[in-house]
Amino acid sequence: MTHALPPRLTALLLAGLVSLHPGTLPAQTDPAPDAQQSAEPGDAGAYLAARSASSQGDFREGAHWFSRALESDPDNLGLLEGAILSYIGVGDFVKAGQSAARLTELEGRSIGASMALLVRDTQAENYEAILALPDSRKIGNLMDDLVRAWAEFGTGRMSEATAAFDAIARTDGLKAFGLYHKALALAAVGDFESADDILSGRAEGPLVVNRRGIIAHVQMLSQLEQFDDALALLDQSFGTEPEPEMIALRAQLSARTPLAFDVVRSAKDGIAEVFFTVAVALNGEAEDGYTLLYSRAALDLNPAHTDATLLSAGLLEQLGQSELAGETYALLPKDHPSFHSAEIGRTASLLAMDKKDEALAALKALTESHPALLIVHMAYGDALRRNEQFEQAAEAYDVAVGLVSEPTERHWGLFYSRAVAHERSDQWNKAEADFRKALELNPDQPQVLNYLGYSFVDRGENLEEALGMIERAVAARPDAGYIIDSLAWAYFRLGRYEDALPQMERASLLEPVDPVVTDHLGDVYWAVGRQLEARFQWRRALSFDPVEKDAIRIRRKLEIGLDAVLAEEGAPSLQAVANGN
């Protein structure tokens, strides 16, 4: 049982759902010919501000300015659609529903409006209205069919609901969706045995579910007093490392105490789960702004939906809406089992807003309140490293490493991160040991191969081994400019200047504004006798804001040339390196 959806399922889901793709604001509307839509909004300033917020994906500003523009032009379909999407972005489905109702009255159509009205009707538990939705309110085949099935459930017609779920399950490629929601509906009415038959695969074969589905299955097994099976499923799916939510579940299961089934308790919860199921399927496949519509709807219908909270916040973070992301992460209280995950996300938002001290203080407090969690110390170390506090970062990683009794492949990143912190704090022996440990755990990891290989090259050590490492990294990531730069630099340090040239030019094309790559390109040009081009590239490198140490060296190369700089540094000349001396 895995967390990801098979590619075919995802493709089918996208084909059935993404008929309109809002992404950024505002999305296109489909007004009727006689709809009243002003070509020139009355409040031009508000209109332009709304358009600007839309182009930047700024939901909060969009909500303010679209609302303001609508005051003078309340029947403008484009403004209404922009307002709906902005309101959903900030999580205000009341206002989104009001704008959606007006857009519908004007015979406009959009997925955003349909979703807002569906949330409104579900909140009111008006399931008969949902069952009678006109075609103009449809969202997508799978979404509509799952919602109808849960609406039947909400009216008390369980037979019709299960028949609707079965019909979805018989649709090519959608079996997992129909069966999963059928299992949730059966469990919601207390038929845990039938629900377990579905999720265990006994009824219809193996079923792929997400993290929330696994927890639902664990709850079902506990209700059937199959505590050992529930514990085994937890260990198989999430491992045995300590995590507050899993610790609490294991303690209750070990005590032979049934867990309450609370994943879905009502038709409203079921429809929230439909929105979340779709959001998970779309995540990474569709635009983040589109996926956010679904995760926000799930959260509005079920405010206790932890996974929808974390997904919504994460999507906002990816959309550059750091303040909204932080506010969404903060919805989880300190005593919530997933508080640490939300707090790590919130501190990432703080860092994105350049509130470094506040972020580091929050992470430090988290290491004190959750000292047994490896991920917490990793996050603290990562934040310190990002803030260039490398020695302190290494200390945080030390604590994390101490929590790992037997390192496995999935721990390679921990040793790699500590290696970087050691390398940047001039503790090379410790750094090399950690890099090699990371490679022992994951021998073909391109980041580790590249970093260690480049470090050897930069230090003039183990050059042949370094070249082999970097070549393996390039084979794994052939379009990564920074790795190709490492390969070219290895050739350069080995005196193979003609070999370095095409690789460095390619790296420059892939990383056109990177000061290090551009500086390296200048050095290679100088080495092959193209001195005018070398000086041009060094000037370009200076325009890309290199670190001061590099900038000083680049300016010196512009003054006296690379050969003279090498002589000043006591380094071998280019010719000596080429001759192997």
N, C-alpha and C positions, 0 to 999 in steps of 0.2 A: 504494500500500500504506500503510495507516494503522495506528495503535496501538489505536484504540477499536473496540468492537463495535457493529454497527448496533443501533438500538433494538429491532427485531423479534427479533433473535437474543437480546438480553438478556432481553426479555420472555418468550420461550419458555424460556430457561434458568431463569429464576426460577420459571416455572410448573411446571417439572419438578423443581425442587430444594427450594424453600422450603415444604415441607409442615409442618415444625416450625420455629419461629423463635426460638431461645434468647435472643439479644440480651443480656439481663441474667440473672443467676443467682438461683435455679436455674430451669431450664426445666421445663415440665410433663412428667410421665412418663405412660406408658400401662400400668399394672400389670394383670396378670391378676386376676380376682376373688378367687382364693385366695392371692394373694401376701401375705406377711407384712409389714405396714407399720405401725409404731407411730404412733399419733396424737400421743402426747406423748413426745418423745425423752427418754432418761434424763438426759443432761447438758443441762439447760435453759439454763445460761449459755453453753455452747459453741454450742448451737442458735441462740440469739438473736444471738450474735456472728457466726455464719455467715450468718444472715439479713441482718444489718446489712451485712456485707461484700458479700453478693449484691446488695442494693439499691444499693450504691455502685459496683458493678462492680469491686471490688477483688479481683483474682485471687489475689494472694499471701496476703492475709488470709483469703480464702475457702478456699484450699487448707488453711491451718492449722486453721481452725475447723471446717470440714466433716469433716476427718480426725479431729479431736478428738471431735466429736459422734458420729461413727460408732463410736468405741471402745465406747461404752455402748449404741449402737443400730445394730449393723452391718447390719441388714436393712431399714433405712428407705429406701425407693426415692427419696424426695425428697432425702434427704441424699446418697445415692449419686450422683444426677444432678448435684446441686450440686458435689460433689467432682470429678466427671468434668470438668465445664466449667471449674472453677477450675484443675485440673491442666493441662488443655489451654491455658488462658490463660497459665500460667507456662511452658509448653513441656515439661511432664513427662508424656510419653506412657506411660512404664512404669507409674506410679501410676494414670494415667487408664485404662489397659488393665486393671489389677487391679480397679478399682472397676466398670468396664464389665462384666467377666466375672461379678462377683458380681450386678450388676443383672440380667444376662441369665439367670443361674441362677434368680433370683427371678421370672422371666418379665416383667420390666419392659422397656420399649422407649423408646429415644430416639435421635435422630440423633447426639448426642454420643457415646453408648455405641457405636453402630455405627461411627462414625469411628475411635474409639480402638481397637476390635477389628480394624478393617481395617488400621490402621497396624501393630498388633502382628503380624498374619498376614503383612503385606508385609515387615516387618523380618525375619521368620523365613523369607521366600521360600516360604511355604506356599501356592502358587498353586492347587493342587487344592482346598484348603479354601475359598479365595476363590471359585472357580468353583461350589462346592456351597453357597454361602451361602443360608440360608433367607430367606423373605420378611421375617421379623422383623428381619433385619439390613440391610435395604435402606435406602439413603439418598435416592435420587432417580433417575429414569429415565436421564437422560444420564450422571450420575456412575456409576451402576451399570454401564451398558453400556460406557463407556470403560474402567472398571476391569476388567471381564470380558475385554475385548479384550487389555489388557496382561497379564492373567493367562494367557491363551492363549499370548501371546508368551513369558511366563516359563517355560511348560512345554515350549517348543521347537516348538510347533505354529504355525508362521508362517502357513500357509495359513488356518487357522481365525482367527488374529488379524486378518489383512487382510480376511477376509470379515466379521468383526465390525465393523471400522472402516468398511467399505463400507456395511454395514447402517445404521450411524448416519448416514453421509453421505446416505443416501437418505431419511432422516426429514425431513419438512418443517421448514425453519428451522434444521436442525442440520448442514447440509452442511459448513460451515467447521470445526466441531469434529472430525467424523469424518476429514476429509481431512488436517487439520493433524496429528493424532496418527498417522494412517497414514504420513504423510511422515516423522515422527520415528522410527517403528518401522522403516521401510525404511532410513533412514540409519543406524540403530543396527546393522543387519546388513550395512552396506556398500553398499547399493544407492542410491548418491547420485544417480544419473541419474534414477531413477523418483521419488525424493524431490524433486528439483529440478523435475521436470515438474509436480508438484502445486503446490509453493509459487510457482513462476513463473506459474501460471495456464494453462499449456499443456494440462494434462490435463483440468481441469474448470472452467476459467474463473478470474477473479481471486479471490484468497483474502485475507481480512483476518486479519492476525496481530498479536500484541503485540510489544513490544521484543525479548523473548527469542526469539520466532519469527524475527524478522529476523536476529538473530545466528546462529541455527541455519542459516538459509538461506545466509548468508555463509560459514559453515564448510563447508556442502555444496558451494558453488560453488568454494571453494578446493581441496577434495578432487578436484574435476573439473578442476582447473587452469584454471578460468575466472576468473583473478585480476582482470582489468579489470572484468568484470561484478560481481565481489564488491566491488571498490572503489567502483564506481558506485552500488551498492545502499546501501553505508554512507553515502556522501555524500548521496544522495537522502533517506535516512531520518533521519539524525542531523545533517546539516549538516557544515561543515568546521571549526568552531571546536575548539580543542584540548580533548580530554578523555582522561585517561590510558588508559582501556580502548580507545577508538577509535584513539588514537595507536599503541598496541601492535599492534592488529589491522592498521592501515594499513601499519605498518613491515614486518610479516611478509608481507602481501600484495604490497607493492611489491617485496620481495625474492624474490617468486615462490616462497614457502615455504608449503605447505599448512597450514592450521589444523587442529588435532585436532578431531574432532567429539565434543564432550563435553557437549552439552545433555542428551542422553539416552543412557546407555551400557548400560542394563539395564532389565528389567521394573520393578524397584523405582524407578528414576529415572522411568520412564514413568508410574507411578501417582502419584509425587510431582508430575509435570507435570500430571496430571489435576486434582489438588487445587489446584495453582497456577492453572491455566486457569480453574477455577470461581471461585477467589478474585478473580481479575482481573475476571471478568464480573460478580460480585456487588458489587465495590467501588464504593461510591457509590449502589448500588441497594438493597442490603439493609442491615440494621443492622451497624455495625462489629463488634460482638461476635460476630455470626454469621459474617461474612466471616473473622474472625480464626481460627475453627476450621479453615478450609481452608488458610489461609496457614501456620499453625503446623504442620499435618500435612505440608504440602509440605516445610517446613524440617526437620522431624524425619526424614523419609525421605531427604532430600538436603541434608545440612548445608552443602554447597558452593553451594547455590542462592542466589546473591546477591540476586536479585529477590524471592524469598520472604522473605529476611532483612529487606530494606528495607521491603517491604510490611507484614510483621508488626510491625516497629518503628513504622512510621507509623500503623498502626491502633491500637496501644497508646497512642501519643501522643494520637490523637484521642479515645480512651476515657478520657483523663486519668490513665493509668498511666505517669507520666513516668519513674519509676525503672526499671520493667520495659522501657520503650521504650529508655532509655539503655543498659541491659545488652544488649539485642538489637542495637542499632546497634554496640555495642562488639565484637560477634562477628567483624566484619571486621578483619583485622590491618592494620597501618600500610602494609605493602607491597602491599596489595590494590588493584587499579586503581580500585575504587569506594570506597576508604577515605574520600575527601573527601566523598562523598555521605552516608556513614554518620556521619562526624564532624560535618557540618552538622546532621544530625538529632539526634545526641547532644547537641550544644550547645543545640539548641532545648529538649530535655528538661531540661537544666540550668537554662536560663532559666525554664522553667515551675516548677521547684523553687526559684526565687529564688536560684540559685547564679550570680549575675551575673559575679563576678570570675573564677570558674573557667571559665565559658562564654567570656568575652571573651579570656582567656588562651589557651584552646584554639583559638579562631578566629584569633587573632593568629599562633599557631604554624602554623596551616594556611596562612595567606597567605604564610608564609616557606617552607614545604615545597612548596607548589603555587602559585608566583607567577604562572603563566601562565593560571590558570583564573579567568575572569570571575565565575563563580558563587560562588567562594570569597570574593572581595573584596566581592561583593554581600551575601553572608551576614554578613560582618564589619561592613559598613556598616549593615545592617538591625539587627544586635544593638546597635551603638553608638547608633543612633537611638532604639531602644527604651529604651535606658538614658539617654536625653536628653543624650548627648554629641554634640551636633549638628555641631560643627566637625570633630571627629575622624571622624564619619560621612561628612561631605562629602569629607574627604581619602581615605577608603577608596573612595568612589564615584568620585573622580577617577582612582584607579588602574584601576578597572573600565572607566571610559570610555576610558582610554588603550589598553585592550586591544581596543577595537572599531575596526576600520579603516574600515568603512562601515556606519553605523547603519541598521537596517531596522525595520520595524514592530514586530518582537518585542523591540526594545530600548527601547520607550517607557517601560517600568517603571523602567529604570535612570535615565533622565533625570528621571522623576517623583520617584523616591526622593531623588535628589540635590537636586532643587528643594525638596523638603520640608525637607531638612537645611539648605539655604541659608536658606530662609524662617524656620526656627526659630532660626537663629543670626544673624538680623538682617542678612542679605546679600540684600536684596530684588532688586537688579538681576540678580545671578546666578540667583536663584530664578526670576524672571520669564523669563529667557532659557531656562532648562531646562524650565519648564512649556510654553513655546511650542514648544520642540524636541520634547517629548513629543507635543504636539498635531500637529505637523508629521508625525510618524511614524504617529500614530493619531488622526486628527482628531475622531472621535466617542467617544473614551474618556471615560465619565461621571465617573470619579474625578478625572481631570485637569481636565475642564471645571468640575466642582464646586469643586475646591480653588482653581484660579486665579480663577474667578468670585467665590467667597466672599472670597478675599484682596483682590481689587479692591474689593469692597463694604466690607470691614472697613477698608480704607485710604481709602475715599472716592474712589477713582480709577476712571475708565473704567466708570462705573456702567451705562450702556446696553449696552456690550459685555459686561459682567459678567452682566447680566440675561439676555442672549441665550445666553451659555454655560450658565448655570444652568438655563434653560428646556430646553435640549437635553439636559442631564444628567437632568432630571426625566422627560423623554420616554423616555429609555433605561432609567431605574430609577424607575418611578412609585411604588413602595412603599418606597423608601429614605428613612427619616425624616430622616437627616442631610442629604440633598440637598434635601428639601422645606423643611427649616429654612433652608437657604441661599437658596432662592427667596423665602421669607417675609421673610428678613432683607434681601434686596435690595430688595423692595417697601418695607420699613420705612425703609431708608436713602434711598430715593427720595421718601419722604414719602407713599407710597401706603398709608396705615395700614389703611384698610378692606379693601384687597386683601390685605394681609399677614395679617389676622386669621384667615380660614378656613384658609389654608395653615399658619400657625403652630400652630393648634389641631390640625390633622391631623398635623403633625410631632410634636406632643406625644403624641398617641395612639400613634404608631408608636415613639417613643422616650420612654416614660413616666418613666424615672428618669435621664435625661441632664441634668446640671446646666446645660449651655449652652443646650439647647433650652428647658428650663423657665425659665431666666433671660430668654431672648428672649421667651417667651410673656408674662412679666410686663411687659416693656417695651412690647410691642404693646398689651396691655390698658391700660396707663397712657396710651399715645398716643391711644386711642379713648375715654378718659374713664372707664374701669372701674378706678378706683384701688384699691378694696378687693380685687378679684380679682388686680390686679397685685401687691399686697403679699403676698397668699397664695402666689402662684407664686414670688416671690422667696424666701419662707421655705422653700418646698419645695426650691428650687434649692440653698439652703444645706444642707439635710438630705442632699443627694446628693454631698457632699464635692467641691465644685469646687476648682480650683487656687487657691492663696492669693490671687493677684492678683485673680481674679474674685470671690472671697469678700469681700475688702475692699470692692470696688466695690458688691457687692450689699448689704452691711450699710449702706453709706453711702446707698444708694437707699432703704432702709427707714427711715433716720433723717430724710432731708430731701426725698425724692422725686426722680424722674428729672429733672424740669426743673432743679432746683437743682444736681444733679450735673453735668448738661451745662454749666450756667453756670460751675461751678467749673473744669471742664475746658477752658473756652474754646471749646466746641463750639457749632455753630448750635443754636438752639432747635428743638423739634419743629415749631412753627408756621412758623418760617423755612424749614425743610426742605420742609414741605408746600407752601409758597408758591413754592418753587424758588429761594430766596435763599441 
